[in-house]
Amino acid sequence: MANHNYARGASAERLAKAELEADGYAVIRAAGSKGKCDLFAAKLGELLLIQVKTGSGRVTPEERAFLRTLQAQSGGRAQIWTRVRGGWTKEDVVDSLA
């Protein structure tokens, strides 16, 4: 089961990467890192820090806190992209302390 979940997640990350590249971003995928940020995407004046999930994948409070911290430190915009039925839901990680 773990290998199936990893393969689904990796596939979703590659799809997100391709979509971002098609939109003009330079993208780095943190493959196999099991980290809290899967993709770093940049284009002139913009940095996206993206956690990719599949289906009902859940982002823990710790992951959200990490993304908020990374967002504050980098000046980038943290997002959670969830792959659902051939499309994406995209959520900005809002700094609740602001």
C-alpha positions as CSV (number, residue, x, y, z in Angstrom):
1,M,0.0,0.0,0.0
2,A,2.8,2.4,0.9
3,N,4.4,2.0,-2.6
4,H,1.0,2.7,-4.2
5,N,0.5,5.8,-2.2
6,Y,4.0,7.0,-3.0
7,A,3.5,6.4,-6.7
8,R,0.2,8.3,-6.7
9,G,1.8,11.2,-4.8
10,A,4.9,11.3,-7.1
11,S,2.6,11.2,-10.2
12,A,0.6,14.2,-8.8
13,E,3.8,16.1,-8.1
14,R,5.0,15.5,-11.7
15,L,1.6,16.7,-13.1
16,A,1.7,19.8,-10.9
17,K,5.3,20.5,-12.0
18,A,4.3,20.2,-15.7
19,E,1.4,22.5,-15.2
20,L,3.6,25.1,-13.5
21,E,6.3,24.8,-16.2
22,A,3.6,25.3,-18.9
23,D,2.7,28.5,-17.1
24,G,6.3,29.8,-17.3
25,Y,7.6,28.8,-13.9
26,A,11.0,27.2,-13.3
27,V,10.2,24.3,-10.9
28,I,12.3,22.2,-8.5
29,R,10.7,19.0,-7.3
30,A,11.9,17.7,-3.9
31,A,11.5,14.1,-5.0
32,G,11.7,11.4,-2.4
33,S,12.3,13.9,0.4
34,K,9.1,13.1,2.3
35,G,9.3,16.8,3.2
36,K,6.6,19.3,3.9
37,C,7.2,21.2,0.6
38,D,7.1,19.2,-2.6
39,L,7.6,21.9,-5.3
40,F,9.5,25.2,-5.4
41,A,8.3,27.2,-8.4
42,A,9.6,30.6,-9.5
43,K,9.2,33.1,-12.2
44,L,10.0,36.8,-12.3
45,G,8.9,38.3,-8.9
46,E,7.1,35.2,-7.7
47,L,8.0,32.2,-5.6
48,L,5.5,29.4,-4.9
49,L,6.1,26.8,-2.2
50,I,3.7,23.9,-2.9
51,Q,2.6,20.9,-0.9
52,V,0.9,18.4,-3.2
53,K,-1.7,16.0,-2.0
54,T,-3.9,13.4,-3.7
55,G,-7.6,12.6,-3.1
56,S,-8.4,13.0,0.6
57,G,-4.7,13.7,1.5
58,R,-4.6,15.7,4.7
59,V,-2.2,18.4,5.7
60,T,-1.3,18.2,9.3
61,P,-1.2,21.3,11.6
62,E,2.6,20.8,11.8
63,E,2.9,20.9,8.0
64,R,0.7,24.0,7.8
65,A,2.9,25.7,10.4
66,F,6.0,24.7,8.5
67,L,4.6,26.1,5.3
68,R,3.6,29.4,7.0
69,T,7.2,29.7,8.5
70,L,8.8,28.9,5.1
71,Q,6.5,31.5,3.5
72,A,7.4,34.2,6.0
73,Q,11.2,33.4,5.7
74,S,11.2,33.3,1.9
75,G,8.7,36.0,0.9
76,G,7.1,33.4,-1.2
77,R,3.5,32.2,-1.3
78,A,2.7,28.8,0.2
79,Q,0.0,26.7,-1.3
80,I,-1.6,23.3,-1.0
81,W,-2.5,21.6,-4.3
82,T,-4.9,18.6,-4.0
83,R,-5.4,16.4,-7.0
84,V,-9.1,15.5,-7.4
85,R,-10.9,13.9,-10.3
86,G,-8.4,15.1,-13.0
87,G,-8.2,18.6,-11.7
88,W,-6.8,20.6,-8.8
89,T,-8.0,22.4,-5.7
90,K,-5.5,25.1,-4.8
91,E,-5.4,26.6,-1.3
92,D,-3.2,29.5,-0.2
93,V,-1.7,28.9,3.3
94,V,-2.7,32.0,5.1
95,D,-0.6,33.2,8.0
96,S,-3.2,33.2,10.8
97,L,-0.9,35.3,12.9
98,A,-1.1,38.3,10.5
